[in-house]
């Protein structure tokens, strides 16, 4: 581990020297690449330097104990009592920081919510969960752009909604949200006060760049139609809505949010790339996980990951056994404690796997 850390430190210093080179400064594209690489390594290098300072301080203090007079020994013992407990936690932090990074963590996401079992009640819950994610996005200053939505026939319900969320490390925060979300409550239409159970599916797809997924023009069928959604007369009477079909996989994407057909096509292609990228990612995951126990974050949408129980004011994440009795706050977007717990669990599992492999 420490050989690798020393190599990273040397690389960090080399990148710093490159950033001072006037030739590179004048080449803005390459300068940005070098600056990003330097910035990515910096937290690990700083933590390693903190570790080394503590380790060297302990070694120096122990070296002074042999020949020191009683007063100095007391001072050194006090210094050791302060330094020694710090070493192991910093070393643990370094192990976590050296774990292989998910290459998608920094990406924007395509968020898709669909009503499942439960009819109108499920559609109402789609709208509420989407609002929850909107609130969470606001807290992180992320940009949310709705691509398409299908309203239900009751209240403010949504049969489905697709949106792009853009910002810093969006996928790293939302990737464990994929799966079946179950709601238990008394629907507004229930006259006898019985609790009903409904379900929706959530898909969080990392937005794929053109270099991630190659799509041939010959593999696409693009149809245009009149939008049926809100947006005024021009949206509803012109052929601005776009339906894109990827023929080899029969993947269909619709986008009708914009008045411009060109803009709808661009947004539709972003969703299509993300879906095709997810299919390929899942195929690779299945190969890698063939002989491995299913781990958190597999993205299996058939898996019930969470229950929102309104009568008990409870949200339970079944994957890690986490229960939160402040459901109203969760629905207002207070998701960070749950997401932090999921990330911590996933990190612990990775550390166990690394230790076993090592």
Beta strands, then each sheet from edge to edge (+ up, - down):
strand 1: 109-115
strand 2: 143-151
strand 3: 158-166
strand 4: 179-185
strand 5: 196-206
strand 6: 220-225
strand 7: 241-246
strand 8: 251-255
strand 9: 304-309
strand 10: 314-317
strand 11: 322-324
sheet 1: 2+ 3- 1+ 5- 4+ 9+ 10- 11+
sheet 2: 6+ 7- 8+
end
